Amino acid sequence: MRIVDANFMQSAQSIADSPSPDVAEVAFLGRSNVGKSSLLNTLTNRKGLAKSSSTPGKTQLINYFNIKFKTEEENGMPPDLYARFVDLPGFGYAKVSKSLKAEWNRNLTGYLEQRPNLQMFIHLIDARHPELEIDKNVDEFLEKIKRGDQLIVHAFTKTDKLKQNDLAKLKREYPEGIFISNLKKRGIIDLQNKITGYLFGN
């Protein structure tokens, strides 16, 4: 199964002004500057779909993207399948004001806890810094709020910046993780297969 189309749907400040919860959603979350927008662009093969920036903390809204998948069946026309990818505000950026950070956190938490059609949490972690306290706290929070029909996926970004022995060690420590390099297009198919397998059983 592969992504055949992707387009920006809308931005929202909170679940109150989010689109109708009638399609399964996959949330991408992680520290500011972990590479969420770049990963979304690579994953969907749509350059510029998600706006990336060298300025950490630029994504302040919940951004929704319509994603269309098609199976690889050869006989007949397989049905199109749909989901939404959701680019969430980055957390942990110290240079924003406390009031703005509180607003981000409130809206982010509200979405993660209350969105009924949210099926997957893709927690992006910088492969160079896998043991940061803030990521551990996020994991604990996700485990606490996760429903039985939801899945948490750990996706380690920027693996091309690791030495081979460090990458091997990381893979041993996180055998269920997905190891990504946007630059070298590594791990992209693994992540796509993880998503489609969970959402559609393929």
PyMOL commands that set and color helices and strands:
alter all, ss='L'
color gray80, all
select helices_A, chain A and resi 15-17+36-44+98-114+133-145+159-161+164-173+188-200
alter helices_A, ss='H'
color red, helices_A
select strands_A, chain A and resi 2-12+25-30+62-70+80-87+118-126+151-157+178-179
alter strands_A, ss='S'
color yellow, strands_A
deselect
rebuild
show_as cartoon
